[in-house]
């Protein structure tokens, strides 16, 4: 919704326009143009001032909303749109709380990449030298003495992983820039940070986009004694083995948490969804203690509410240790792609279709376009089944035996006859 200008500003702009109309008739065109340009500058200055005032009010609202839900224990460091509690012994935040506002959908702010020490952390936050070293390389003779020098980077093997992601603040240049304080960073495995963790961040922004309601998010690494550290770093930053996000949709009365290992994630996001209570147990923190009914909200992890794919019928791959010997779930199947080894894969048929060529396709556990394992029965082999396999197996948990091939980024198994495919009874 567009913001209307305050009455005082409207009056001043109208007065400027009226006065200018009286003098314009006796002026040259050049003078009139100069006058109009000056008017335009005045209006833009007023609009810039108004934008600044609006942003300041948003910051005040965010801080009030964060306080109102009840933040975890710890000394608090407040920035414009986020608050954190710094754990000096681990050289990172124990938790960072922020709000994903509906404006994030229309925000056009870009990454600032202005990583820097947090001046508000009294003990001093982590710094660049905790994640990598850089050396200025002198200009080479081949490029000429006036050529710009370049840096050589010596990385320590971990990403500077945002706890509160910069993309959640793209409606404000100030808030985006502040998200690059090192107090908001934690060492993350590259494949984790850029893939699974990024998907979770996108999922939460998508929830705000779909529903138009803000989310309160608290994020951190699970900090505990005995963690490895970045030995070559200046301050020996601890490397969490797990990360969490605790999320509250206050208007809907729903909360959920995600607890993820700091590795390349083999499972879909919903596999890591847990009740908020679970994160409280492993961290010792208390979330949202001022919210009415929080005890009930924090006992559930309603993935259908939070994850559209689950609501549409996707399921979590079967827990691997529960399967019989030499049986594998749909995530494990990818390990056998192109190996030429026959294995048995177990999963639920969540979608099926006949292609234009007449071949029958099953997607197990995950539907298109997020499929992770598919079964194909060629048109000419459908006669090897006594009935219509589509009708027989749709929505059922099946066991399928054969070799696993790669099809795009997902695994696929070609089935020739009914002896390769059967219902699976747990």
MITI-680977 format. One record per residue (C-alpha): residue number from 1; residue in one letter; chain; x, y, z. Coordinates in steps of 0.5 Angstrom, whole numbers, padded with zeros to 4 digits. Each point is the difference from the previous one (the first is absolute). Last residue first. Example, Ala and Ser with C-alpha at 12.3 -4.5 7.8 and 13.67 -1.06 7.14 Angstrom:
% residues 2
n_res_chain_x_y_z
2_s_A_0027_-0002_0014
1_a_A_-0002_-0007_0002
//
This chain:
% residues 426
n_res_chain_x_y_z
426_x_A_0014_-0105_0014
425_x_A_-0004_-0003_-0006
424_x_A_0003_0002_-0007
423_x_A_-0005_-0001_-0006
422_x_A_0004_-0003_-0006
421_x_A_0004_0001_-0006
420_x_A_0006_-0004_-0003
419_x_A_-0004_-0006_-0001
418_x_A_-0005_0004_-0004
417_x_A_0004_0001_-0006
416_x_A_0005_0005_-0003
415_x_A_0001_0005_0005
414_x_A_0005_0006_-0002
413_x_A_0003_0003_0006
412_x_A_0001_0008_0001
411_x_A_0004_0004_0004
410_x_A_0000_0008_0000
409_x_A_0004_0005_-0003
408_x_A_-0001_-0001_-0007
407_x_A_-0002_-0007_-0001
406_x_A_0006_-0004_0004
405_x_A_-0001_-0008_0000
404_x_A_-0002_-0005_0005
403_x_A_0000_-0007_-0001
402_x_A_-0006_-0004_0002
401_x_A_-0005_-0002_0006
400_x_A_-0006_0004_0002
399_x_A_-0003_0000_0006
398_x_A_-0007_0004_0001
397_x_A_-0003_0004_0005
396_x_A_-0007_0002_-0003
395_x_A_-0003_0006_-0003
394_x_A_-0001_-0002_-0007
393_x_A_0002_-0008_0000
392_x_A_-0005_-0004_-0003
391_x_A_-0003_0006_-0004
390_x_A_0006_0002_-0004
389_x_A_0002_-0008_0000
388_x_A_-0006_-0001_-0005
387_x_A_-0001_-0008_0001
386_x_A_0004_-0006_-0001
385_x_A_0006_0003_-0001
384_x_A_0005_-0002_-0006
383_x_A_-0004_0003_-0005
382_x_A_0002_0007_0003
381_x_A_0007_-0002_-0003
380_x_A_-0001_0003_-0007
379_x_A_-0002_0007_0003
378_x_A_0006_0000_0004
377_x_A_0000_0000_0008
376_x_A_0003_0006_0003
375_x_A_0002_0001_0007
374_x_A_0002_0006_0003
373_x_A_0004_0003_0006
372_x_A_0002_0007_0002
371_x_A_-0006_0004_-0002
370_x_A_0000_0007_0001
369_x_A_-0004_0002_-0006
368_x_A_-0004_-0005_0000
367_x_A_-0002_-0003_0006
366_x_A_0004_-0003_0006
365_x_A_-0001_-0007_0004
364_x_A_0001_-0004_-0006
363_x_A_-0002_0003_-0007
362_x_A_-0003_-0006_-0005
361_x_A_0000_0001_-0008
360_x_A_-0003_-0004_-0005
359_x_A_0002_0000_-0007
358_x_A_-0005_0001_-0005
357_x_A_0004_0005_-0005
356_x_A_-0004_0006_0003
355_x_A_0002_-0002_0007
354_x_A_-0005_-0004_0004
353_x_A_0000_0003_0007
352_x_A_0001_-0002_0008
351_x_A_0001_0004_0006
350_x_A_0001_-0001_0008
349_x_A_0002_-0007_-0001
348_x_A_0003_-0001_0007
347_x_A_0007_-0003_0000
346_x_A_0005_-0006_0001
345_x_A_0006_-0002_-0005
344_x_A_0002_-0007_-0001
343_x_A_0007_0000_-0003
342_x_A_0004_-0003_-0006
341_x_A_0007_0003_-0001
340_x_A_0002_0003_-0007
339_x_A_0003_0006_0004
338_x_A_-0003_0005_-0004
337_x_A_-0004_0003_0005
336_x_A_0001_-0004_0007
335_x_A_0001_0006_0005
334_x_A_-0007_0003_-0003
333_x_A_-0004_-0006_0003
332_x_A_0002_0003_0007
331_x_A_-0005_0005_-0001
330_x_A_-0005_-0004_-0002
329_x_A_0000_-0005_0005
328_x_A_0004_-0006_0000
327_x_A_-0001_-0008_0001
326_x_A_0006_-0004_0001
325_x_A_-0002_-0002_0007
324_x_A_-0007_0002_0002
323_x_A_-0002_0007_0001
322_x_A_0000_0003_0006
321_x_A_0007_0003_0000
320_x_A_-0002_0004_-0006
319_x_A_-0006_0004_0002
318_x_A_-0004_0000_-0005
317_x_A_0000_0006_-0005
316_x_A_-0004_0006_0003
315_x_A_-0006_0001_-0004
314_x_A_-0003_0004_-0006
313_x_A_-0008_0001_0000
312_x_A_-0001_0007_-0002
311_x_A_0000_0002_0007
310_x_A_0007_-0003_0000
309_x_A_0002_0004_-0006
308_x_A_-0003_0007_0003
307_x_A_0005_-0001_0006
306_x_A_-0003_0004_0007
305_x_A_-0007_-0002_0001
304_x_A_0002_-0007_-0002
303_x_A_0006_0000_0004
302_x_A_-0004_0000_0006
301_x_A_0006_0000_0005
300_x_A_-0004_-0001_0007
299_x_A_0002_0001_0007
298_x_A_0002_0008_0000
297_x_A_-0007_0002_-0002
296_x_A_-0003_-0003_0006
295_x_A_0005_0003_0005
294_x_A_-0001_0006_-0004
293_x_A_-0007_0001_0002
292_x_A_0001_0008_0001
291_x_A_0006_0002_-0002
290_x_A_0005_0003_0005
289_x_A_0005_-0006_0000
288_x_A_0001_0001_-0007
287_x_A_0006_-0005_0000
286_x_A_0004_-0002_0006
285_x_A_0007_-0003_-0001
284_x_A_0004_-0006_0003
283_x_A_0002_-0001_-0007
282_x_A_-0001_-0008_-0001
281_x_A_-0007_0001_0004
280_x_A_-0002_0006_-0003
279_x_A_0001_-0002_-0006
278_x_A_-0004_-0006_0001
277_x_A_-0006_0004_0003
276_x_A_0000_0004_-0006
275_x_A_-0003_-0006_-0004
274_x_A_0004_-0003_-0005
273_x_A_0001_0000_-0008
272_x_A_0006_-0003_-0002
271_x_A_-0003_-0005_-0005
270_x_A_-0004_0006_-0003
269_x_A_0006_0003_-0003
268_x_A_0001_-0006_-0005
267_x_A_0006_-0005_0002
266_x_A_0007_0000_-0002
265_x_A_0002_0006_0004
264_x_A_0007_0002_-0002
263_x_A_0003_0001_0007
262_x_A_-0001_0004_0006
261_x_A_-0006_-0004_0003
260_x_A_-0007_0003_0000
259_x_A_-0005_0001_0005
258_x_A_-0006_0004_-0002
257_x_A_-0006_0003_0004
256_x_A_-0007_0001_0000
255_x_A_-0005_0005_0002
254_x_A_-0007_0001_-0001
253_x_A_-0006_0005_0003
252_x_A_-0002_0003_-0007
251_x_A_0002_0007_0002
250_x_A_0006_-0002_0004
249_x_A_0003_-0003_-0006
248_x_A_0006_-0003_0004
247_x_A_0007_-0003_-0002
246_x_A_0006_-0003_0003
245_x_A_0006_-0001_-0004
244_x_A_0005_-0005_0002
243_x_A_0007_-0002_-0002
242_x_A_0004_-0006_0002
241_x_A_0008_-0002_0000
240_x_A_0002_0007_0002
239_x_A_0007_0002_-0002
238_x_A_0003_0004_0006
237_x_A_0004_0007_-0002
236_x_A_0007_-0001_0002
235_x_A_0001_0008_0000
234_x_A_0005_0001_-0005
233_x_A_-0002_-0006_-0004
232_x_A_0005_-0005_-0002
231_x_A_-0003_-0005_0005
230_x_A_-0007_0001_-0002
229_x_A_-0003_-0003_0006
228_x_A_-0003_-0007_0001
227_x_A_-0005_-0001_0005
226_x_A_0001_-0003_0007
225_x_A_-0005_0004_0004
224_x_A_-0006_0002_-0003
223_x_A_-0003_0005_-0005
222_x_A_-0006_-0002_-0004
221_x_A_0001_0005_-0006
220_x_A_-0005_0006_0000
219_x_A_-0007_0002_-0003
218_x_A_-0006_0004_0003
217_x_A_-0006_0002_-0005
216_x_A_-0006_0004_0001
215_x_A_-0004_-0001_-0006
214_x_A_-0004_0006_-0003
213_x_A_-0007_-0002_-0004
212_x_A_-0002_0001_-0007
211_x_A_-0001_-0007_-0001
210_x_A_0003_-0002_-0006
209_x_A_0006_0005_0000
208_x_A_0001_-0002_0008
207_x_A_0000_-0007_-0002
206_x_A_0005_0001_-0005
205_x_A_0005_0004_0004
204_x_A_0000_-0006_0005
203_x_A_0001_-0005_-0006
202_x_A_0006_0004_-0003
201_x_A_0003_0000_0007
200_x_A_-0001_-0008_0000
199_x_A_0003_0000_-0007
198_x_A_0006_0004_0002
197_x_A_0002_-0005_0006
196_x_A_-0001_-0006_-0005
195_x_A_0004_0003_-0006
194_x_A_0005_0005_0001
193_x_A_0001_0000_0007
192_x_A_0001_-0008_0001
191_x_A_0004_-0001_-0007
190_x_A_0005_0006_0003
189_x_A_0000_-0003_0007
188_x_A_-0001_0005_0005
187_x_A_0004_0005_0004
186_x_A_-0005_0004_0004
185_x_A_-0002_0008_-0002
184_x_A_-0004_0005_0004
183_x_A_0005_0002_0004
182_x_A_0004_0001_-0006
181_x_A_-0004_0006_-0002
180_x_A_-0003_-0001_-0007
179_x_A_-0007_0000_0002
178_x_A_0001_0008_0002
177_x_A_0000_0001_-0007
176_x_A_-0006_-0003_-0002
175_x_A_-0004_0004_0006
174_x_A_0003_0006_-0003
173_x_A_-0002_-0001_-0007
172_x_A_-0007_-0002_0002
171_x_A_-0005_-0004_-0004
170_x_A_0006_-0005_-0001
169_x_A_-0001_-0002_0007
168_x_A_-0001_-0008_0000
167_x_A_0005_0000_-0006
166_x_A_0005_0001_0005
165_x_A_-0001_-0006_0004
164_x_A_0000_0000_0007
163_x_A_0005_-0005_0002
162_x_A_0004_0001_-0006
161_x_A_0006_-0005_-0002
160_x_A_0007_0003_-0001
159_x_A_0001_-0006_-0004
158_x_A_0005_-0005_0003
157_x_A_0007_-0003_-0003
156_x_A_0005_0004_0003
155_x_A_0001_0005_-0006
154_x_A_0007_0003_-0002
153_x_A_-0002_0005_-0005
152_x_A_0005_0004_-0004
151_x_A_-0002_0007_-0001
150_x_A_0001_0004_-0007
149_x_A_0005_0006_-0001
148_x_A_-0003_0005_-0005
147_x_A_0005_0001_-0007
146_x_A_0004_0006_0000
145_x_A_0007_-0004_0000
144_x_A_-0002_-0004_-0006
143_x_A_-0005_-0006_-0001
142_x_A_0006_-0004_-0002
141_x_A_0005_0003_0006
140_x_A_-0005_-0003_0005
139_x_A_-0004_0005_0005
138_x_A_0001_-0002_0007
137_x_A_-0004_-0005_0003
136_x_A_-0004_0002_0007
135_x_A_-0001_-0006_0004
134_x_A_-0006_-0003_0003
133_x_A_-0002_-0004_0006
132_x_A_-0006_-0004_0001
131_x_A_-0006_-0001_0005
130_x_A_0002_0002_0006
129_x_A_0005_0005_-0003
128_x_A_-0007_0004_-0002
127_x_A_-0002_0002_0007
126_x_A_-0003_-0004_0006
125_x_A_-0004_0005_0005
124_x_A_0003_0004_0005
123_x_A_-0001_0000_0007
122_x_A_-0005_0006_0000
121_x_A_-0004_-0003_-0006
120_x_A_-0002_0007_-0003
119_x_A_0005_0001_-0005
118_x_A_-0001_-0006_-0003
117_x_A_0006_-0002_-0005
116_x_A_-0001_0001_-0007
115_x_A_-0003_-0004_-0006
114_x_A_-0002_0005_-0005
113_x_A_-0003_-0005_-0005
112_x_A_-0006_0005_-0002
111_x_A_-0004_-0005_-0003
110_x_A_-0006_0003_-0004
109_x_A_-0006_0004_0002
108_x_A_-0006_-0001_-0004
107_x_A_-0005_-0001_0005
106_x_A_-0007_-0002_-0003
105_x_A_-0001_-0007_0004
104_x_A_0004_0003_0006
103_x_A_-0005_0005_0001
102_x_A_-0004_-0006_0003
101_x_A_0005_0001_0006
100_x_A_0004_-0006_0002
99_x_A_0002_0002_0008
98_x_A_0006_-0001_0003
97_x_A_0004_-0004_0006
96_x_A_0007_-0002_0000
95_x_A_0002_-0006_0005
94_x_A_0007_-0002_0004
93_x_A_0003_0005_-0005
92_x_A_0007_-0001_-0002
91_x_A_0007_0000_0003
90_x_A_-0001_-0007_0004
89_x_A_0002_0002_0007
88_x_A_-0002_0007_-0002
87_x_A_-0008_-0002_0000
86_x_A_-0003_0006_-0003
85_x_A_-0008_0001_0001
84_x_A_-0003_0003_-0006
83_x_A_-0005_0005_-0003
82_x_A_-0002_0001_-0007
81_x_A_-0004_0006_-0004
80_x_A_0004_0006_0003
79_x_A_0005_-0003_0004
78_x_A_0000_-0002_0007
77_x_A_0005_-0004_0004
76_x_A_-0004_-0004_0006
75_x_A_0004_-0003_0006
74_x_A_-0003_-0007_0000
73_x_A_-0007_-0004_0001
72_x_A_-0004_-0001_-0006
71_x_A_-0005_0005_-0002
70_x_A_-0007_0001_0002
69_x_A_-0006_0001_-0006
68_x_A_-0001_0007_0002
67_x_A_0008_0002_0000
66_x_A_0000_-0002_-0008
65_x_A_-0006_0004_-0001
64_x_A_0002_0006_0003
63_x_A_0007_0000_-0004
62_x_A_-0003_-0002_-0006
61_x_A_-0005_0006_0001
60_x_A_0006_0005_0001
59_x_A_0003_-0002_-0006
58_x_A_-0006_0001_-0004
57_x_A_-0001_0007_0003
56_x_A_0007_0002_-0002
55_x_A_-0001_-0003_-0007
54_x_A_-0006_0005_0000
53_x_A_0004_0006_0002
52_x_A_0005_-0002_-0005
51_x_A_-0005_0000_-0006
50_x_A_-0003_0006_0002
49_x_A_0007_0004_0000
48_x_A_0001_-0003_-0007
47_x_A_-0007_0002_-0002
46_x_A_0002_0007_0003
45_x_A_0006_0001_-0004
44_x_A_-0003_-0003_-0006
43_x_A_-0005_0006_0000
42_x_A_0005_0005_0001
41_x_A_0004_-0003_-0006
40_x_A_-0006_0000_-0004
39_x_A_-0002_0008_0002
38_x_A_0008_0001_-0002
37_x_A_-0001_-0003_-0007
36_x_A_-0007_0004_-0001
35_x_A_0004_0006_0001
34_x_A_0005_-0001_-0004
33_x_A_-0004_-0002_-0006
32_x_A_-0004_0006_0001
31_x_A_0006_0005_0000
30_x_A_0002_-0004_-0006
29_x_A_-0007_0001_-0003
28_x_A_0000_0008_0001
27_x_A_-0004_0002_0006
26_x_A_-0006_0005_0000
25_x_A_-0005_-0005_0000
24_x_A_0004_-0005_0005
23_x_A_-0001_0005_0006
22_x_A_-0007_-0001_0002
21_x_A_0001_-0008_-0001
20_x_A_0006_0000_0004
19_x_A_-0004_0002_0006
18_x_A_-0006_-0005_-0001
17_x_A_0005_-0006_-0001
16_x_A_0004_0002_0006
15_x_A_-0006_0001_0004
14_x_A_-0002_-0007_-0002
13_x_A_0006_-0003_0002
12_x_A_0000_0003_0007
11_x_A_-0007_-0002_0001
10_x_A_0001_-0007_-0001
9_x_A_0006_0000_0004
8_x_A_-0004_0002_0006
7_x_A_-0006_-0005_-0002
6_x_A_0005_-0006_0001
5_x_A_0001_-0003_-0007
4_x_A_-0004_-0007_-0001
3_x_A_0003_-0006_0001
2_x_A_-0001_-0005_-0006
1_x_A_-0003_-0007_0002
//
